[in-house]
């Protein structure tokens, strides 16, 4: 009993299935795994017909290359009415519409969205979780709304068994645009050449059980029943139509056509990569990895933390396991628009399952980015500088990991430093302060995290801070750096200074 054969259609025919006012789910991660043939066809239809209109975009992460590909195909004011996303930085045109108040915009934690797909599929009223409490997604802090035209409340605070939770409300998913590698004639989908499997299964279920349509972009077709059943990620009962994409619309990521080390087809020899230059990013990474213990399960965020895996490999630290919220376990995370993939992973899980592990406290150490921090140690990474970045998996991870290490340059905008004989010299100071009196968006609540027993550190190229009862405390400075002129003079507040203030290890700067 195999069912009927799946519909094989063109990308233009897939775009024609989307109706005005639909909610459309699109799976992908930064520049990896995006169904480019489908979203580009939808844009072409809109430009040609001025239809569909008033779409709501629902995605766990932003997807694109910052230059027009990805979800920016939907960045037309009449085409798009609303966006609910975990991350925005790789879709600047969509972000611009949100910043200008031309569309409704919500930012929810990436893991919440991954789980919400699953809960919609299961017919639940929403996702009940403590993730997001006491941050900007808490209804008492704005409920994840990003501009003044966004007024509907999609999150509510509830009490259960004496504890408080957030309920992220379910809604129907009318269309899911997804991608895989191979489809057989019945619509079974495998993902053997995809770097990550994402929330593909959950999103397909959500659309299917909402009475919606699931369209999957693939690279190739196979005879019916010829796929290894253990390799089928989407069974035919969840797939309505398949589009075989042109190769230009089906790169593994927006950086690389195909890298077999991401999929386990080969294992790349890491020692051929060569050392990274000794710049501020490497200095931060060198100090950060000193927070690792043998056997730790470690997560790396976007930005400066991306390079920690490379630096650890350079310096022979291989006694811990990296886990990315996009799905890979083990290996070394890719950088740039391939971020989300890993070279030489041991396993690749689906995103909702990874966040089950994360939300339950499975991460020992998380290295995360930081746009700005205040005297209490609260951190903003989601909305600053007149634009929207989004929280991604940051809120899930930063409030559940056993230790959180924020990694950032001390200032931003033109900063140049130089290491000389084990000492650090600031060549050109950054124009923008990172340590400010008041942050613009509450992405990390230090007091709430501290109440859960989480160890919290802030590592820069010239100073290291920790959270104590009374706020941010300076515990280390780099050799060659003057406390008053190179550190305190470039903070908007005076931190606590440890009575045991010490120098960072000179080896970091050699």
C-alpha positions in Angstrom: 0.0 0.0 0.0 2.0 2.9 -1.3 -0.6 5.6 -1.9 -0.9 7.6 -5.1 2.0 9.2 -6.9 2.9 12.7 -5.9 2.3 15.7 -8.1 5.4 16.9 -9.8 5.0 20.6 -10.6 7.0 23.6 -11.5 8.1 26.3 -9.1 5.7 28.7 -10.8 2.8 26.2 -10.3 3.9 25.9 -6.6 3.7 29.7 -6.3 0.2 29.7 -7.7 -1.0 27.5 -4.8 -0.4 30.3 -2.3 -3.6 32.4 -1.6 -3.9 35.9 -0.3 -3.9 36.0 3.6 -2.2 32.6 3.9 0.3 31.9 6.6 3.4 30.4 4.9 6.1 28.5 6.8 9.6 28.3 5.2 12.3 26.1 6.7 16.0 27.0 6.4 18.8 28.4 8.6 20.8 31.6 7.8 22.1 30.7 4.3 21.7 26.9 4.5 18.8 24.8 3.3 16.5 27.5 1.9 14.0 26.5 -0.8 15.2 29.3 -3.2 13.3 28.0 -6.2 10.0 28.3 -4.4 10.4 31.7 -2.8 11.9 33.3 -5.9 8.9 32.0 -7.9 6.5 33.4 -5.4 8.2 36.8 -5.7 8.0 36.7 -9.5 4.3 35.8 -9.4 3.6 38.8 -7.1 5.5 41.2 -9.3 3.6 39.9 -12.3 0.1 39.5 -10.9 0.1 41.6 -7.7 -1.0 38.4 -6.0 -1.0 36.9 -3.4 -1.4 39.7 -0.9 -1.3 39.9 2.9 0.8 36.9 3.7 2.0 36.0 7.2 5.6 34.5 7.2 6.4 32.0 9.9 10.0 30.8 10.2 12.3 29.6 13.0 15.2 31.6 11.6 15.9 34.3 9.0 17.2 32.9 5.7 19.1 34.7 3.0 22.5 36.0 1.8 21.8 39.7 2.6 21.7 40.5 -1.1 18.2 39.5 -2.3 18.2 35.7 -2.0 16.2 33.8 0.6 13.2 35.3 2.4 13.9 38.8 1.1 12.0 37.5 -2.0 8.9 38.1 0.1 9.9 41.7 1.1 7.2 43.6 -0.7 4.8 45.7 1.3 1.6 44.4 -0.2 2.8 40.8 -0.4 3.8 40.5 3.2 1.5 41.5 6.1 3.2 39.9 9.1 6.5 38.1 10.0 7.0 35.8 13.0 10.7 34.8 13.0 13.4 33.8 15.4 16.1 35.8 13.5 16.2 38.7 11.1 19.8 39.5 10.2 20.1 37.6 6.9 16.9 39.1 5.5 17.6 42.9 5.5 14.7 43.8 3.2 12.2 42.1 5.4 13.8 43.7 8.4 13.6 47.1 6.8 9.8 46.7 6.3 9.5 45.8 10.0 11.7 48.7 11.2 9.7 51.2 9.1 6.4 49.8 10.5 5.1 48.6 7.1 4.5 45.1 8.3 3.6 43.5 11.6 6.7 41.9 13.1 7.3 39.5 16.0 10.5 38.0 17.3 10.2 34.7 19.2 12.9 32.4 20.4 14.0 30.0 17.7 13.4 27.0 19.8 9.9 28.1 20.7 9.0 28.4 17.0 10.5 25.0 16.3 8.3 23.6 19.1 5.3 25.6 18.1 5.4 23.9 14.7 5.2 20.6 16.5 2.4 21.7 18.8 0.3 23.1 16.0 0.7 19.7 14.3 -0.5 18.0 17.5 -3.6 20.2 17.7 -2.4 21.9 21.0 -3.4 25.4 21.9 0.2 26.5 21.8 3.6 26.0 23.2 3.8 26.2 27.0 7.3 27.0 28.2 9.4 29.1 30.6 11.6 30.2 27.7 11.3 34.0 27.3 10.2 34.8 30.8 11.6 38.2 32.0 12.9 39.1 28.5 11.3 41.2 25.7 9.1 38.3 24.6 7.4 38.2 28.0 4.0 40.0 27.6 5.0 42.3 30.5 8.0 43.4 28.3 6.2 43.7 25.0 5.4 40.1 24.0 7.9 39.9 21.2 6.3 42.8 19.2 8.9 44.8 17.2 7.0 47.9 16.1 3.9 50.0 16.8 1.7 48.5 14.1 2.1 45.0 15.7 -0.8 44.9 18.2 -2.2 41.3 18.4 -1.1 39.4 21.5 0.4 36.1 20.5 2.0 35.3 23.9 0.3 35.2 27.3 1.6 34.6 30.8 0.0 31.7 32.6 0.4 30.0 36.0 0.6 26.3 36.4 1.3 24.3 39.7 2.5 27.5 41.3 5.0 28.4 38.5 4.8 30.9 35.7 5.0 30.1 32.1 4.5 31.7 28.7 1.9 30.3 26.2 2.8 31.0 22.6 -0.5 30.6 20.8 -1.1 28.2 17.9 -2.4 29.3 14.6 -3.1 27.5 11.3 -0.2 27.0 8.7 -1.7 27.2 5.2 1.4 26.5 3.2 4.9 25.0 3.9 7.7 25.6 1.5 10.4 23.1 2.3 13.4 21.3 0.7 15.1 18.0 0.5 17.5 16.1 -1.8 15.6 13.3 -3.4 11.9 12.6 -3.9 10.6 9.2 -5.0 7.5 9.0 -7.2 5.2 8.8 -4.2 6.5 11.9 -2.5 8.8 10.3 0.1 11.7 12.8 0.7 15.3 12.1 1.8 17.9 14.8 2.7 21.2 13.0 2.2 22.9 16.0 0.6 21.4 18.6 3.0 23.7 19.9 5.7 20.9 20.0 8.3 17.3 18.7 8.5 16.0 21.7 10.5 12.3 21.8 11.5 11.3 20.3 8.1 9.3 17.4 9.6 7.5 19.5 12.2 6.6 22.3 9.7 5.2 19.7 7.2 3.1 18.2 10.0 1.9 21.6 11.1 0.7 22.5 7.6 -0.7 19.1 6.8 -2.8 19.0 10.0 -3.9 22.6 9.5 -5.5 21.5 6.2 -2.7 23.3 4.4 -0.4 22.4 1.5 3.2 21.1 1.7 5.5 21.7 -1.3 9.0 20.3 -1.2 11.9 21.5 -3.5 14.3 18.7 -4.3 17.4 18.1 -6.5 16.3 14.9 -8.1 13.6 12.2 -8.5 13.9 8.5 -7.8 11.8 5.4 -8.6 8.9 4.8 -6.2 9.9 2.8 -3.1 13.6 3.0 -3.9 14.6 5.2 -1.0 16.0 3.6 2.2 13.1 4.0 4.6 15.4 5.0 7.4 16.7 7.9 5.3 13.2 9.2 4.5 12.8 12.5 6.5 9.3 13.3 5.1 7.0 10.5 4.3 4.6 10.8 1.4 1.5 11.4 3.7 2.9 14.8 4.5 3.8 15.9 1.0 1.3 17.4 -1.6 3.7 18.4 -4.4 7.3 18.2 -5.4 9.4 20.7 -7.4 12.6 19.6 -9.0 14.8 22.7 -8.8 17.4 24.1 -11.2 20.9 23.7 -9.7 21.3 27.4 -9.3 18.4 27.4 -6.9 19.5 24.5 -4.9 23.0 25.1 -3.4 23.7 23.5 -0.1 24.2 27.0 1.3 24.4 30.5 -0.1 28.2 30.2 0.4 28.9 26.7 -1.0 27.5 24.6 -3.8 28.1 21.4 -1.9 30.5 20.4 0.9 30.4 16.6 1.5 32.1 17.0 4.9 28.8 18.6 6.2 26.9 15.4 5.3 29.3 12.8 6.5 30.2 11.6 3.0 33.8 12.5 3.7 35.8 13.6 6.8 37.8 16.7 6.1 41.4 16.8 7.4 41.3 19.7 9.8 45.1 20.4 10.2 45.3 21.5 6.5 43.2 24.6 7.3 46.1 26.6 8.7 46.0 28.9 11.8 43.7 31.9 12.1 45.3 35.3 12.3 45.9 36.7 15.8 43.2 39.3 15.9 40.7 40.4 18.5 38.4 37.5 17.6 41.1 34.9 18.2 42.2 36.5 21.4 38.6 36.4 22.7 38.3 32.7 21.6 41.6 31.8 23.3 40.4 33.2 26.6 36.9 31.8 26.2 38.0 28.2 25.7 39.7 28.3 29.1 36.2 28.0 30.5 35.8 24.5 29.1 36.1 21.3 31.1 36.8 17.9 29.6 33.6 16.2 28.4 31.5 19.5 28.2 28.6 19.8 25.8 29.1 23.2 24.2 27.0 25.5 22.1 28.3 28.3 19.9 26.3 31.4 18.9 26.5 33.6 15.8 29.3 36.1 15.4 32.5 36.0 17.4 31.6 32.6 19.0 31.6 31.0 15.5 35.4 30.9 15.5 35.8 29.2 18.9 35.6 25.7 17.3 38.5 26.6 14.9 40.6 28.1 17.7 40.0 25.1 20.0 41.0 22.7 17.2 44.2 24.7 16.5 45.2 24.5 20.2 44.4 20.9 20.6 41.3 21.2 22.6 39.1 18.3 21.3 37.9 16.9 24.6 34.4 18.5 24.4 31.5 18.2 22.0 30.0 21.0 20.0 26.2 21.1 19.6 24.5 23.6 17.3 20.9 24.6 17.8 20.5 24.0 14.0 21.0 20.2 14.6 24.7 19.1 14.2 26.4 17.4 17.1 30.2 17.1 17.0 32.6 18.4 14.4 33.5 22.1 13.9 30.8 24.7 13.0 30.9 26.3 9.6 31.1 30.1 9.3 29.5 32.8 7.2 26.3 31.8 5.3 27.1 28.1 5.9 26.7 28.7 9.6 24.3 26.1 11.0 26.3 23.3 9.2 29.3 21.5 10.8 32.4 19.9 9.3 32.7 16.3 10.3 29.6 16.0 12.6 28.9 12.8 14.5 25.1 13.3 14.1 22.5 15.7 12.7 19.3 16.0 14.6 16.1 17.8 13.8 15.7 21.3 15.3 12.8 20.6 17.7 14.7 17.6 19.2 17.8 19.7 19.7 15.8 22.3 21.6 14.2 19.7 23.8 17.8 18.9 24.9 18.7 22.6 25.2 15.6 23.7 27.1 16.1 20.8 29.6 19.5 22.0 30.6 21.7 19.8 28.4 24.3 22.5 27.5 27.2 22.7 29.9 28.8 25.9 28.4 27.3 28.3 25.9 29.5 30.9 24.1 27.2 33.6 22.8 27.5 37.0 21.2 26.8 40.4 22.9 25.8 43.7 21.3 25.5 45.6 24.6 25.4 45.0 28.3 24.3 47.2 31.3 25.5 47.5 34.9 23.4 44.5 36.0 24.8 42.3 33.3 21.6 42.3 31.2 22.4 41.7 27.5 20.9 42.9 24.2 21.5 41.0 21.0 18.1 41.4 19.3 17.4 45.0 18.5 20.0 47.8 18.4 21.6 50.4 16.1 18.2 51.2 14.5 17.7 47.7 13.2 16.5 44.3 14.2 18.8 41.3 14.6 16.5 38.9 16.5 17.2 36.6 19.3 17.5 33.3 17.4 18.2 30.5 19.9 19.9 32.9 22.3 17.1 33.1 24.8 16.6 29.3 24.9 20.3 28.7 25.4 21.3 31.6 27.7 18.7 30.9 30.3 19.2 27.1 30.5 22.9 26.4 30.0 25.0 25.7 33.1 27.5 28.3 32.2 27.1 31.3 29.8 30.1 33.1 28.3 29.3 36.2 26.3 32.0 36.9 23.7 32.4 40.4 22.3 34.9 43.1 21.4 35.1 45.7 24.1 34.0 48.5 21.7 32.7 48.4 18.2 33.1 50.4 15.0 36.6 50.7 13.8 38.3 48.9 16.6 41.9 47.7 15.9 44.2 46.0 18.4 47.6 44.5 18.2 49.3 41.8 20.2 53.0 42.4 20.8 55.2 40.0 22.9 52.4 38.8 25.1 50.8 42.2 25.6 47.8 44.0 24.0 47.8 47.4 22.5 44.8 49.4 21.3 45.7 50.8 17.9 42.4 52.4 17.1 39.5 52.6 19.6 36.0 51.6 18.5 33.4 54.4 18.1 30.6 52.6 19.9 30.5 51.5 23.5 29.3 48.0 24.3 28.9 48.5 28.1 26.1 51.1 28.4 23.9 52.5 31.2 20.7 51.1 29.6 20.3 48.4 26.9 17.8 48.9 24.1 16.2 45.4 24.2 16.2 42.9 27.0 17.3 39.6 25.4 19.1 38.2 28.5 18.0 38.8 32.0 21.0 38.4 34.3 19.1 38.3 37.6 16.7 35.7 36.3 19.5 33.5 34.9 21.5 34.0 38.1 18.5 32.9 40.2 18.7 29.6 38.3 22.3 29.0 39.3 23.8 29.8 35.9 27.5 31.0 35.9 27.8 34.1 33.8 31.0 35.6 32.3 31.7 38.4 29.7 34.9 37.9 27.7 36.4 40.7 25.6 39.9 41.1 24.0 41.0 43.3 26.9 38.8 42.6 29.9 36.8 39.8 31.6 33.7 40.3 33.8 31.5 38.1 35.8 28.1 38.5 37.5 28.1 38.9 41.3 25.2 39.8 43.6 25.5 43.5 43.0 26.1 43.5 39.2 29.0 43.3 36.8 32.4 42.8 38.3 35.7 43.2 36.4 38.0 40.3 37.2 40.7 40.3 34.5 42.4 42.8 32.2 44.9 42.1 29.4 48.6 42.7 29.9 49.6 46.0 28.4 46.1 47.5 29.0 45.6 50.5 31.4 42.6 50.0 33.6 41.5 53.7 33.6 42.3 54.8 30.0 41.7 51.6 28.1 38.8 50.0 30.1 36.9 52.3 32.4 37.1 55.3 30.2 35.2 53.4 27.5 32.3 52.2 29.7 29.2 54.3 30.4 29.2 53.1 34.0 31.8 52.0 36.5 31.7 48.3 37.2 32.6 46.6 40.4 36.3 45.9 40.4 37.5 42.6 42.0 39.9 43.0 44.9 41.8 40.1 43.2 41.9 41.7 39.7 44.4 39.8 37.7 46.0 39.8 34.3 44.8 37.6 31.4 47.4 35.0 30.5 50.1 36.4 28.2 49.9 33.2 26.1 46.6 34.5 24.7 48.5 37.4 23.0 51.3 35.4 21.5 
